[in-house]
Amino acid sequence: MATNENEDLSIHVSLCELRYKQLEGRLDALDNRLTKLENKVEELSKQQQAGFNEIKILLEQQNTKKQTQIIATFGTIVAAILGVIGYLVVKS
């Protein structure tokens, strides 16, 4: 006659021990997967921040170039106006 877990306490204890070991293994595996996922999310966040910083630098450089172009254009216009005024003064 076969005994089962409900009738024999030692069998029940042995099976519970086995179940807990399996459960602990699964929880460890889950913890490892979550740790890997957390690391990947952190890495992605760092890459995203680096990308945003690069975009910010590029925008600042572009803004500086536009300001330089505006100043150069304004200087050219002022020089042209002064040239015309000088020409008119000398001609008179």
Secondary structure as GFF3:
##gff-version 3
##sequence-region A 1 92
A	DSSP	alpha_helix	9	91	.	.	.	ID=ss1
###
